[in-house]
Amino acid sequence: MLIRVSYGTAVAMGLIKAKMLARPHTAYLMTYHEGRCRNNCAFCPQARESNADLNRLSRVTWPAFELETIVEKLRDGNFARICLQTIDYPGLVDDVFTILEGLQPLGLPISLSITPVDKETLEKFRELGVDYIGVGLDVASERLYPEIKDSVYSWDDMWRFTEDVISIFGEGKAFVHIIVGLGETDREALETIARAYSMDAEVSLFAFTPIRGTRLENVEPPNFKRYRRIQVAHYLLKEGIVKFHDLEFDRDGGLIGFGISKDELAEILPVEVFTTHGCPGCNRPYYNERPKKEPYNFPFLPEREYVKRSLDLIL
């Protein structure tokens, strides 16, 4: 059985010879399917109507290897966790079961990002070593969701699935994925983030990445000033330091105040605010940006001074 492996993971496994600027702590895998996903997300290379390279997800290349080869490489103990990404196609769930059964003897915790499935299936995933589920809401605006996602799963379906995941796996075990830069306002993005935390889910932020061959190939990624503001507000909401109603927005829904002073922010913000926020052990190196450029989500801890520089940028 073939399985896709992110380029960085393949390098860390010794399957590809190349230099790494940041080593992944998690082994990032993806289901292999010769066709495209049955959903039609406007940003995704795997989308039903996309003309992009099927070897890609976001800007990352995912070469395919035999599952047995990957299992053997994972026995070396160089990874703390496995993260299995999926695209949606007939037979997906059966393929996931086969992959999980192959990975189970390793004893590594497994994160699984998948489209909505029923509670019985979630229970089986848990029995096979899955402890976190990624929920691909992606679009933080209910207004834009139908157009950009063009999915068989509605906005409400995704929130119901999030509730199901929490009911089976527990609080904090559903990671709602949100992509910043798809046309949503700051108000919409942060309202969605606040909703996720209010139901005991977690949020993982991504920056929109234009990929050639997708419907949004000509849309610009978010600027760093805006992305850093969302990251800061996300942290404040996550930690309960402020509530959504404490945030200040302009008439266009742009974030203009955090409900807390700049001096207070400088004291309480850890550098982790600007790193990848995901399952334990996840650093997701350069998923949204090219190496050697400033990352949207740092795969390592930046220096403490970066907090001050970021606050000077956004305030």
C-alpha positions as CSV (number, residue, x, y, z in Angstrom):
1,M,0.0,0.0,0.0
2,L,1.3,3.4,-0.9
3,I,1.3,6.4,1.4
4,R,2.5,10.0,0.9
5,V,5.1,11.5,3.1
6,S,5.9,15.2,3.4
7,Y,9.2,16.2,1.8
8,G,10.7,17.3,5.1
9,T,9.6,14.0,6.8
10,A,11.1,12.0,3.9
11,V,14.4,13.9,4.3
12,A,14.4,13.3,8.1
13,M,13.8,9.6,7.4
14,G,16.7,9.4,5.0
15,L,14.5,8.6,2.0
16,I,15.5,11.8,0.2
17,K,18.9,13.5,0.4
18,A,18.6,17.2,1.2
19,K,19.4,19.7,3.8
20,M,16.9,20.6,6.5
21,L,16.7,24.1,8.0
22,A,14.3,22.8,10.7
23,R,13.7,19.1,11.4
24,P,10.1,18.0,11.8
25,H,9.4,16.5,15.3
26,T,6.3,14.8,13.9
27,A,6.1,12.4,10.9
28,Y,3.7,14.0,8.4
29,L,1.9,11.4,6.3
30,M,-1.0,11.5,3.8
31,T,-3.3,9.0,2.3
32,Y,-2.5,8.1,-1.3
33,H,-5.2,8.3,-4.0
34,E,-4.6,8.4,-7.8
35,G,-7.5,10.8,-8.3
36,R,-8.5,14.0,-6.8
37,C,-10.5,14.8,-3.7
38,R,-14.3,14.8,-4.1
39,N,-14.4,18.2,-2.4
40,N,-13.5,21.4,-4.3
41,C,-11.7,23.7,-1.9
42,A,-10.6,26.8,-3.8
43,F,-7.1,26.9,-2.2
44,C,-6.3,23.2,-2.3
45,P,-4.1,21.4,-5.0
46,Q,-6.0,18.2,-4.3
47,A,-9.4,19.8,-5.1
48,R,-11.8,18.2,-7.6
49,E,-11.4,20.9,-10.2
50,S,-7.8,21.8,-9.4
51,N,-5.1,21.6,-12.1
52,A,-2.3,21.6,-9.6
53,D,0.2,18.9,-9.0
54,L,-1.3,16.0,-7.1
55,N,2.0,15.6,-5.2
56,R,1.3,18.8,-3.3
57,L,-0.7,19.9,-0.2
58,S,-0.3,23.6,0.4
59,R,3.2,24.4,-0.8
60,V,4.7,21.1,0.4
61,T,5.5,18.2,-1.9
62,W,4.4,14.7,-0.7
63,P,6.2,11.8,-2.5
64,A,4.7,8.3,-2.2
65,F,6.4,5.3,-0.6
66,E,5.3,1.9,0.4
67,L,3.6,1.9,3.9
68,E,5.9,-1.0,5.0
69,T,9.0,1.2,4.2
70,I,7.6,4.1,6.3
71,V,6.8,1.8,9.2
72,E,10.3,0.6,9.2
73,K,11.7,4.1,9.2
74,L,9.5,5.1,12.0
75,R,10.9,2.3,14.2
76,D,14.1,4.4,14.5
77,G,12.5,6.5,17.2
78,N,13.2,9.9,15.6
79,F,9.7,11.1,15.7
80,A,7.5,11.9,18.7
81,R,4.2,11.6,16.8
82,I,2.5,10.7,13.5
83,C,0.2,13.2,11.8
84,L,-2.0,11.6,9.1
85,Q,-3.6,13.9,6.6
86,T,-6.4,12.7,4.3
87,I,-8.1,13.7,1.1
88,D,-11.7,12.6,0.6
89,Y,-12.6,9.8,-1.8
90,P,-14.6,6.6,-1.8
91,G,-13.0,4.0,0.4
92,L,-11.1,6.6,2.4
93,V,-12.2,5.3,5.8
94,D,-11.1,1.7,4.9
95,D,-7.7,3.0,3.8
96,V,-7.3,4.9,7.0
97,F,-8.1,1.8,9.0
98,T,-5.4,-0.1,7.1
99,I,-2.8,2.6,7.6
100,L,-3.6,2.8,11.3
101,E,-3.4,-0.9,11.8
102,G,0.0,-0.8,10.1
103,L,1.2,2.0,12.4
104,Q,-0.3,0.7,15.6
105,P,2.6,-1.6,16.6
106,L,4.9,1.4,16.7
107,G,3.0,2.7,19.8
108,L,3.4,6.3,18.6
109,P,0.5,8.8,19.2
110,I,-1.3,9.6,16.0
111,S,-3.1,12.8,14.9
112,L,-5.6,12.3,12.1
113,S,-7.1,15.1,10.0
114,I,-10.2,13.8,8.2
115,T,-13.6,14.9,6.9
116,P,-16.6,14.2,9.1
117,V,-17.3,10.5,10.0
118,D,-19.7,9.0,12.5
119,K,-19.0,8.4,16.2
120,E,-18.6,4.7,15.8
121,T,-15.8,5.3,13.3
122,L,-14.2,7.8,15.7
123,E,-14.3,5.2,18.4
124,K,-12.4,2.8,16.1
125,F,-9.8,5.4,15.3
126,R,-9.2,5.9,19.0
127,E,-8.8,2.2,19.6
128,L,-6.1,2.2,16.8
129,G,-4.0,4.9,18.5
130,V,-5.5,8.2,17.3
131,D,-5.6,10.8,20.1
132,Y,-6.2,14.0,18.2
133,I,-8.5,14.8,15.3
134,G,-7.9,17.7,12.9
135,V,-11.1,19.4,11.7
136,G,-10.7,21.1,8.3
137,L,-13.1,24.0,8.7
138,D,-10.4,26.1,7.0
139,V,-12.7,29.0,6.1
140,A,-13.3,31.2,9.2
141,S,-16.3,33.0,7.6
142,E,-19.7,31.3,7.4
143,R,-20.5,33.9,4.7
144,L,-17.6,32.6,2.5
145,Y,-17.6,29.0,3.4
146,P,-19.9,27.6,0.7
147,E,-18.1,29.4,-2.1
148,I,-14.5,28.6,-1.0
149,K,-15.0,25.1,0.4
150,D,-17.5,23.9,-2.2
151,S,-17.7,20.8,-0.1
152,V,-20.2,18.0,0.5
153,Y,-19.9,19.0,4.2
154,S,-21.6,22.2,5.3
155,W,-20.4,24.8,7.8
156,D,-22.8,23.3,10.4
157,D,-21.6,19.7,9.5
158,M,-18.1,20.7,10.5
159,W,-19.1,22.2,13.9
160,R,-21.2,19.1,14.6
161,F,-18.2,16.9,13.8
162,T,-16.1,19.0,16.2
163,E,-18.6,18.3,18.9
164,D,-18.6,14.6,18.1
165,V,-14.8,14.5,18.3
166,I,-14.8,16.2,21.7
167,S,-17.5,13.8,22.9
168,I,-15.3,10.8,22.0
169,F,-11.7,12.0,22.5
170,G,-12.2,14.7,25.2
171,E,-11.7,18.4,25.7
172,G,-8.9,19.9,23.6
173,K,-8.6,16.9,21.3
174,A,-10.3,18.5,18.3
175,F,-8.1,20.9,16.4
176,V,-10.1,23.2,14.2
177,H,-7.9,24.3,11.2
178,I,-8.4,27.9,10.2
179,I,-6.7,29.5,7.2
180,V,-6.1,33.3,7.5
181,G,-6.3,35.2,4.2
182,L,-9.3,33.7,2.4
183,G,-11.3,36.9,2.4
184,E,-12.6,36.8,5.9
185,T,-12.6,39.8,8.1
186,D,-10.6,39.9,11.4
187,R,-13.9,39.9,13.2
188,E,-15.1,36.8,11.4
189,A,-11.8,35.0,12.0
190,L,-11.7,35.8,15.7
191,E,-15.4,35.1,16.3
192,T,-14.8,31.6,14.8
193,I,-11.7,31.1,16.9
194,A,-13.6,32.2,20.0
195,R,-16.4,29.7,19.1
196,A,-14.0,26.8,18.9
197,Y,-12.5,27.6,22.3
198,S,-16.0,28.1,23.8
199,M,-16.8,24.4,23.0
200,D,-13.4,23.1,24.3
201,A,-11.8,22.6,20.9
202,E,-8.4,23.9,20.0
203,V,-7.4,26.0,17.0
204,S,-4.5,25.7,14.6
205,L,-3.8,28.7,12.4
206,F,-2.5,28.5,8.9
207,A,-1.7,31.3,6.4
208,F,-3.3,31.1,3.0
209,T,-0.7,30.0,0.4
210,P,-1.5,30.6,-3.3
211,I,-0.8,27.4,-5.3
212,R,-0.6,27.4,-9.1
213,G,-3.5,25.4,-10.6
214,T,-6.0,26.2,-7.8
215,R,-8.9,28.6,-8.1
216,L,-7.2,31.1,-5.7
217,E,-3.8,30.9,-7.4
218,N,-3.7,34.7,-8.0
219,V,-4.8,35.8,-4.5
220,E,-2.1,37.3,-2.3
221,P,-1.2,35.7,1.0
222,P,-1.9,37.7,4.2
223,N,0.6,40.3,5.2
224,F,2.6,39.6,8.3
225,K,1.1,42.6,10.2
226,R,-2.4,41.1,9.9
227,Y,-1.3,37.6,10.6
228,R,0.7,38.6,13.7
229,R,-2.4,40.5,15.0
230,I,-4.5,37.4,14.6
231,Q,-1.9,35.3,16.3
232,V,-1.8,37.6,19.3
233,A,-5.6,37.8,19.6
234,H,-5.8,34.0,19.2
235,Y,-3.4,33.5,22.1
236,L,-5.4,36.0,24.3
237,L,-8.7,34.2,23.5
238,K,-7.1,30.7,24.0
239,E,-5.7,31.6,27.4
240,G,-8.9,33.4,28.5
241,I,-7.0,36.6,29.1
242,V,-9.7,38.5,27.0
243,K,-13.1,37.6,25.7
244,F,-14.2,38.2,22.2
245,H,-16.3,41.2,23.3
246,D,-13.2,42.8,24.7
247,L,-11.6,43.0,21.2
248,E,-12.1,46.2,19.2
249,F,-12.9,46.3,15.5
250,D,-13.3,49.1,12.9
251,R,-16.4,49.4,10.7
252,D,-14.9,46.9,8.2
253,G,-14.3,44.3,10.8
254,G,-10.6,45.0,11.1
255,L,-9.0,44.3,14.5
256,I,-7.8,47.6,16.1
257,G,-7.6,46.8,19.8
258,F,-6.9,43.8,22.0
259,G,-8.6,45.0,25.1
260,I,-5.2,45.1,26.8
261,S,-2.4,47.7,26.6
262,K,0.8,47.3,24.7
263,D,2.9,47.3,27.9
264,E,0.7,44.5,29.3
265,L,1.0,42.5,26.1
266,A,4.8,42.8,26.2
267,E,4.9,41.3,29.7
268,I,2.5,38.4,29.2
269,L,3.1,37.3,25.6
270,P,5.4,34.3,25.3
271,V,7.4,33.7,22.1
272,E,5.3,30.6,21.5
273,V,2.6,32.9,20.3
274,F,4.3,33.0,16.9
275,T,5.2,29.3,16.6
276,T,3.1,26.5,15.2
277,H,0.1,25.7,17.4
278,G,-0.9,22.1,16.9
279,C,-0.8,18.7,18.6
280,P,2.0,17.8,21.0
281,G,5.3,17.6,19.1
282,C,4.0,19.5,16.0
283,N,6.3,22.1,14.5
284,R,5.2,21.8,10.9
285,P,8.3,23.4,9.3
286,Y,7.7,25.8,6.4
287,Y,4.2,24.6,5.5
288,N,3.1,28.1,4.5
289,E,6.3,29.8,3.3
290,R,9.6,29.1,1.7
291,P,12.7,28.3,3.8
292,K,15.0,31.3,4.5
293,K,12.0,33.6,4.6
294,E,10.3,34.8,7.9
295,P,7.8,32.1,8.7
296,Y,4.2,32.8,9.5
297,N,4.4,30.0,12.2
298,F,7.9,29.5,13.5
299,P,9.0,25.8,13.6
300,F,11.4,26.8,16.5
301,L,11.3,29.4,19.3
302,P,12.3,32.8,18.1
303,E,14.3,35.1,20.4
304,R,12.5,37.0,23.1
305,E,13.1,40.2,21.3
306,Y,10.8,39.0,18.5
307,V,7.8,39.7,20.8
308,K,8.7,43.4,21.1
309,R,9.4,43.7,17.3
310,S,6.0,42.1,16.5
311,L,4.2,44.4,18.9
312,D,5.9,47.4,17.4
313,L,4.7,46.2,14.0
314,I,1.1,45.7,14.9
315,L,0.5,48.5,17.5
